[in-house]
Amino acid sequence: MKELVVLSGKGGTGKTSIVGSFASLAKEKVLVDCDVDAADLHLILNPTTRESNEFWSGQTAFIDSEKCNECGLCQELCRFDAIRNFKVDSVSCEGCGFCSHICPVEAITMEDNLSGQWFISDTGYGPLVHARLGIAQENSGKLVAHVRQQGRQLAENDGIGYIISDGPPGIGCPVISSLSGAGLALLVTEPTLSGIHDLERVIGVCLHFGVPVMVCINKYDLNEDNTHRIESYCLEQGLEIAGRVSFDNAVTESIVRGIPVVEYTRDNVTHEIESLWRCVKKRLEG
């Protein structure tokens, strides 16, 4: 089983658009959207939900008003100011459980949180595993790990050889969770100063976890001087440039229509993405 995760050091580089095109180009694969905080791959793939499940993670304190003698100890000692007027603010509560241990009358208990939902859906391009994190909920790294696990299980059950994951932006916990154990990371960047800076950071994360790296420069023709800077940096680091994709309004138009750009137009951008996929596929199989 070959697992490709597509990452970017910052949002808005075109990562999801490229994953959507890969979904159209790859023959047999399971698609996974690891960006659970702001999932958007489904906007391109138009999935039909096959299975919906709840995701429980973390805990929140609950005060039983019938047992509580309003001694005020919990309010005084809570470091997060999550208890006021002997009621728990679920947004402020960090779930540490300290208040439940120091309550003299055992009026405080810890209850599991419904943190979000995860789905297995059918698309015209194959199965898609995706999720939606609840409002103001944390532990997105755990949800990412769970979504990846379900994607692998689905691939094993159906005998599918490829997993293509749309990773979250940045370098935080969700990125680490989507990256660890992957066979290859494709890093999508753009020729801007912030794009170069964030590319360097996410390369550091990939190398730390020993995941092979390829780089794609999206919208490379907007600033070819910065494109050359990226290529020079990758050459110094011994990293392969998998492809360059030019700026094209057809990408935006395809997103509006809810289809991958490789199905929307046969312009240069489609040929460039097809070439990018062939290069990535060759590295995965090699």
CORKA-V304211 format. One record per residue. N is the residue number from 1. RES is the residue in one small letter. PSI is psi in degrees with one decimal (none if undefined). OMEGA is omega in whole degrees, 0 to 359 (999 if undefined). Layout:
# CORKA-V304211
[[N/RES/PSI/OMEGA] [N/RES/PSI/OMEGA]]
This chain:
# CORKA-V304211
[[1/m/127.5/181] [2/k/124.5/182] [3/e/121.1/177] [4/l/129.1/174] [5/v/130.1/182] [6/v/120.6/186] [7/l/166.5/172] [8/s/144.6/180] [9/g/-16.3/180] [10/k/163.3/178] [11/g/158.0/174] [12/g/13.6/181] [13/t/-9.0/181] [14/g/15.0/183] [15/k/-49.3/183] [16/t/-35.6/178] [17/s/-38.7/179] [18/i/-40.1/177] [19/v/-41.3/178] [20/g/-38.6/177] [21/s/-39.0/176] [22/f/-36.4/178] [23/a/-35.3/179] [24/s/-32.9/186] [25/l/-35.6/183] [26/a/143.7/185] [27/k/-67.2/182] [28/e/122.3/183] [29/k/159.8/168] [30/v/132.7/180] [31/l/137.3/181] [32/v/128.3/175] [33/d/103.8/182] [34/c/-2.8/178] [35/d/71.7/189] [36/v/-20.7/179] [37/d/-32.6/180] [38/a/64.4/183] [39/a/134.2/179] [40/d/2.0/178] [41/l/-31.6/181] [42/h/-20.4/180] [43/l/-25.7/179] [44/i/-33.6/188] [45/l/-11.0/177] [46/n/63.4/185] [47/p/156.6/170] [48/t/120.1/187] [49/t/124.8/176] [50/r/-36.8/186] [51/e/133.3/179] [52/s/132.5/184] [53/n/150.6/177] [54/e/148.8/176] [55/f/118.0/182] [56/w/129.1/180] [57/s/139.8/179] [58/g/172.9/182] [59/q/155.6/176] [60/t/140.9/180] [61/a/147.1/177] [62/f/130.6/181] [63/i/122.3/176] [64/d/107.5/185] [65/s/-25.6/180] [66/e/-31.3/179] [67/k/-28.9/186] [68/c/130.6/176] [69/n/9.6/176] [70/e/46.6/178] [71/c/-23.2/177] [72/g/1.3/183] [73/l/-41.3/181] [74/c/-41.6/179] [75/q/-36.7/181] [76/e/-36.4/188] [77/l/-12.9/180] [78/c/117.7/183] [79/r/-13.7/183] [80/f/6.1/181] [81/d/40.9/184] [82/a/-7.3/181] [83/i/119.4/179] [84/r/134.8/182] [85/n/36.0/176] [86/f/31.2/173] [87/k/147.8/184] [88/v/128.0/172] [89/d/108.0/186] [90/s/-25.7/179] [91/v/-39.5/182] [92/s/-26.4/183] [93/c/128.8/180] [94/e/-1.4/177] [95/g/24.9/183] [96/c/-25.5/177] [97/g/3.0/182] [98/f/-41.6/182] [99/c/-34.2/181] [100/s/-24.6/180] [101/h/-30.9/184] [102/i/-6.1/179] [103/c/120.2/185] [104/p/-20.8/182] [105/v/10.1/178] [106/e/44.7/180] [107/a/-8.1/184] [108/i/128.0/176] [109/t/159.8/179] [110/m/126.6/182] [111/e/142.4/180] [112/d/146.6/179] [113/n/137.9/166] [114/l/100.3/190] [115/s/-19.7/182] [116/g/-163.0/179] [117/q/150.1/173] [118/w/151.9/190] [119/f/148.4/165] [120/i/121.4/185] [121/s/159.1/175] [122/d/136.5/176] [123/t/172.6/176] [124/g/-3.7/183] [125/y/1.5/182] [126/g/178.4/181] [127/p/147.4/179] [128/l/127.7/174] [129/v/123.4/183] [130/h/174.0/186] [131/a/166.6/176] [132/r/114.2/179] [133/l/139.6/181] [134/g/162.2/180] [135/i/131.6/178] [136/a/21.1/179] [137/q/151.3/178] [138/e/-158.2/180] [139/n/32.6/180] [140/s/-25.9/177] [141/g/-38.1/178] [142/k/-39.0/179] [143/l/-38.8/176] [144/v/-45.5/179] [145/a/-38.6/180] [146/h/-41.6/179] [147/v/-42.4/178] [148/r/-41.2/179] [149/q/-42.2/179] [150/q/-37.1/178] [151/g/-41.2/178] [152/r/-41.6/180] [153/q/-40.7/179] [154/l/-41.6/179] [155/a/-40.2/179] [156/e/-43.5/182] [157/n/-36.9/184] [158/d/-0.1/180] [159/g/37.4/182] [160/i/135.1/188] [161/g/-16.6/184] [162/y/141.9/168] [163/i/125.0/178] [164/i/117.5/185] [165/s/133.2/173] [166/d/104.7/185] [167/g/166.4/177] [168/p/161.6/177] [169/p/167.0/176] [170/g/-159.7/181] [171/i/15.8/185] [172/g/-164.8/184] [173/c/-45.1/179] [174/p/-35.4/179] [175/v/-45.2/179] [176/i/-41.3/180] [177/s/-35.6/180] [178/s/-18.7/186] [179/l/-38.6/189] [180/s/127.9/179] [181/g/-0.6/180] [182/a/155.9/181] [183/g/-28.0/182] [184/l/140.4/175] [185/a/124.6/173] [186/l/117.4/183] [187/l/118.7/181] [188/v/123.1/180] [189/t/173.2/178] [190/e/154.4/187] [191/p/61.1/174] [192/t/164.6/181] [193/l/-41.7/178] [194/s/-34.6/178] [195/g/-41.4/179] [196/i/-45.2/181] [197/h/-46.9/183] [198/d/-28.9/175] [199/l/-43.6/179] [200/e/-39.0/181] [201/r/-45.0/183] [202/v/-28.0/173] [203/i/-41.6/177] [204/g/-40.1/178] [205/v/-44.9/180] [206/c/-44.7/181] [207/l/-34.4/179] [208/h/-38.5/182] [209/f/5.4/175] [210/g/28.6/180] [211/v/125.7/178] [212/p/147.1/188] [213/v/137.1/165] [214/m/154.1/185] [215/v/137.4/173] [216/c/128.3/177] [217/i/107.7/181] [218/n/145.0/181] [219/k/40.4/187] [220/y/-28.2/185] [221/d/0.4/177] [222/l/-29.4/177] [223/n/91.1/187] [224/e/-22.7/175] [225/d/-45.7/177] [226/n/-32.4/176] [227/t/-42.9/179] [228/h/-35.0/178] [229/r/-42.7/179] [230/i/-44.6/181] [231/e/-39.8/179] [232/s/-41.5/179] [233/y/-44.8/180] [234/c/-37.8/178] [235/l/-41.2/179] [236/e/-34.8/182] [237/q/-2.8/181] [238/g/29.6/182] [239/l/143.8/183] [240/e/132.9/171] [241/i/110.1/184] [242/a/-28.3/181] [243/g/165.1/175] [244/r/133.7/181] [245/v/128.0/183] [246/s/161.4/176] [247/f/134.4/181] [248/d/128.6/178] [249/n/-17.9/179] [250/a/-27.7/178] [251/v/-47.3/178] [252/t/-41.9/180] [253/e/-38.1/180] [254/s/-35.6/177] [255/i/-43.1/179] [256/v/-37.4/180] [257/r/-9.9/176] [258/g/36.4/177] [259/i/153.6/176] [260/p/146.0/185] [261/v/-28.7/181] [262/v/-16.2/176] [263/e/-11.2/184] [264/y/-33.9/185] [265/t/158.9/174] [266/r/28.6/178] [267/d/-175.8/181] [268/n/-36.4/184] [269/v/-36.0/178] [270/t/-43.5/179] [271/h/-36.1/179] [272/e/-40.5/179] [273/i/-36.9/175] [274/e/-41.9/177] [275/s/-38.6/177] [276/l/-44.8/181] [277/w/-39.7/179] [278/r/-39.9/180] [279/c/-43.6/180] [280/v/-43.6/181] [281/k/-41.1/179] [282/k/-40.1/179] [283/r/-39.8/179] [284/l/-45.1/182] [285/e/-24.7/181] [286/g/none/999]]
